[in-house]
Amino acid sequence: MTKTISIIIAIAIISFVIFKSNQFKGALPSILPPKELPQQNQLPKEFSQTVVKNDLGLTLAAGFSIDIFAKDLGNARDLEFSPEGTLLVSTPAQGKILALPDKDGDGKSDSLKTVIAGLSRPHGIAFYQGKLFIAEETKVARYNWDETNLSISLDKNLFDLPNGGRHFTRTIAFDNSGRMYISIGSTCDVCFEKNEWLAAVIVSDKDGNSPRLFAKGLRNSVFITVNPKTQDLWGTEMGRDFLGDDLPPDEINIIEDGKDYGWPICYGNKIHDTQFDKNQYVRDPCEDTVASVYNIPAHSAPLGLTFINSSQFPESWQGDLLVAYHGSWNRSTPVGYKVVRVKIEGETSPSEEDFLSGFLSGSQTIGRPVDLALDKKGSLFISDDKAGLVYRAWRN
């Protein structure tokens, strides 16, 4: 009898435990976690092409986030930080230079301040030794900068530039020695220019003395920048139109004094444009021109470029380029509409991978990236002249 009672009691206890277990099923894992929790949101050792989605519908390299820094800007183009860290942007269609202060440091512009208005298609802006330089379509001028009031006053008109025609943008870059470079596009798609400053880069000192031709054969090198390590001048280059979907390639060039980069009769790696130039030559007319450093898919429309020198980016990315592809307008299958990392540091052959994409969604164009700039904290700012925005991308 005792043995039977013991068995009955044991069965009752087991039944009770099973009942309670089923009653609270689903709660136990939160009370008793597994020995090894799965690791969530771990990034690769080096931020590879793994990407993350965000609320803007864009696709960004893993480990980074992006948000809108400023909006309602019109055709936002060239970006430049003041010595004190205020972001400026040019809007050529509106004839303005705008300041986008972020005084509380929350990653969003506090206000939109017009620095100057009434200019003729101002595009290039640059600071050097505390002065602001602005390149309009037909002149370059230097201004005194007032950080407190975010205002400027004219210091000196430096020199005039030729009329733009098809390509009216002019961009400014300084090297450490104070040499000022100005890129000037061609007046046409493909033609022989009469003014040697067209389809070229010119150079002068910071006072605008003795401006001269620096390099030629650059159809539309809209954006230029100086490599902070070597002080070489680099530039993106848009190839001509109407040679089909895949020709000619757009380019990245190292632009050197006295060199010819081929346009209008050569493109890419010294390829002769026989559709335009039907002359017969004893020797290859492209032999003495300079080949591109990197060829970009035709009609990608490369614009702003900046060298990575920021703790916000992986160590293996330092010295590489970030380049904005504005996007094609005359290709059967659109290309571009993104920001890429071009791997050049220590590479025998440059290559690229997407850093930021999603500006083209099916047949809908969400935006078109233009220029790129890194602030003192290493965050990346991207202008968008279609959406009228400036974005800020940062490492999580």
Secondary structure, DSSP 4 states (H G I P E B T S, - for coil): -HHHHHHHHHHHHHHHHHHHHHHTTTTHHHHS--SSPPPPSPPPSS--S-EEE-TTS-EEETTEEEEEEE---SS---EEE-TTS-EEEEEGGGTEEEEE--TT-SSS-S--EEEE-S-SS--EEEEETTEEEEE-SSEEEEEEEETTTTEEEEEEEEEE----TT---EEEEE-TT--EEEEE--SSSS---SSTTTTEEEEE-TT--S-EEEEE--TT---EEE-TTT--EEEEEPPPSSS-SS-SPEEEEEE-TT-B--TTTEETTTEE-TTT-----SS-TTTTSPPPSEEE-TT--EEEEEE---TTS-GGGTT-EEEEE---SS-SS----EEEEEE-TT-SS-EEEEEEE-SEETTEE---EEEEEE-TT--EEEEETTTTEEEEEEE-
